[in-house]
Amino acid sequence: MTQTHDARSRHLISTADLQARLASGAPTVVLDIRFRPDRPDGRPAYREGHIPGAVYVDLPTELAGEQIGFSGRRPLPDIHDLQRDARRWGIRQGSSIVVYDDNRGLQAGRGWWVLRWAGLTDVRVLDGGFDAWKAAGGAVTQDIPLPDHGDVVLEAGHLPVLTADGAAAVARQAVLIDARGPDAYRGDKAEPGKPAEGHIPGAINVPTSGNLTADGRFAEAGAIRDRFAALGIDGSQSIGVYCGGGVAAAHQILALATAGIDAALFPGSWSAWSSDPARPVATGSHPG
């Protein structure tokens, strides 16, 4: 119990704890990562109101790199570009960082993963996001902060990643999780103007939404462990995770981390796999 509680507290922070941190003046870098496919620019929402001191981070341009070849739509950012941006956000060596969004932690989960991949260890997601913050009476401001320039030094490779070939190997030899919804996994239907989807052969479908409670917070660590244990996933095997473009998969890895289970990210995810005509595609409800 203590171990899973410690794992959860290393990766998530409650609204009450963040309020206490900010009230105490404890140095904290807060990053607002609001982005949705149907509302790709989160800046207007940020300008309407955000947590005091929070700096806006643009997921498509600052937490992802340029799409090239079979990279998928959200490849990892260039580490030098990420370091430049992180310094602009005010991140210093040893900074405590809190990331949040307004979409069940999906985008914040990507921020959490990318920053930890780059070597930052004190990064936590605000559990319940901006909605939970407002519901708890947290202060909201329209003031745009101008943080002091940071001095952080970043280095890629602190979390495990998979290539497409690596994902295929994990699907054959261990556990590859598809974190998307069941429709996309089965290949039931296509988005307008796009071909039907499907999944990497051998991958199992575990939608990341199932790790959340009705109010958008993460389930308790024990409940998450039980959910994965029922699927035969307990951390004793290698685990890989993918989604559509490397965002929901990072959220799934965050959920697993709160339960003390490690997993590797396939950043290119389905958008990389499906862009390569040489890659096989499975459809239906079974791994294939």
Secondary structure, 3 states (H helix, E strand, C coil): CHHHHHHHHHHEECHHHHHHHHHHCCCCEEEECCCECCECCCHHHHHHCECCCCEECCHHHHCCCCCCCCCCCCCCCCHHHHHHHHHHCCCCCCCCEEEECCCCCHHHHHHHHHHHHCCCCCEEEECCHHHHHHHCCCCCECCCCCCCCCCCCCCCCCCCECCHHHHHHHHHHCEEEECCCHHHHHCCCCCCCCCCCCECCCCEECCHHHHECCCCCECCHHHHHHHHHCCCCCCCCCEEEECCCCCHHHHHHHHHHHCCCCCEECCCHHHHHCCCCCCCCECCCCCC
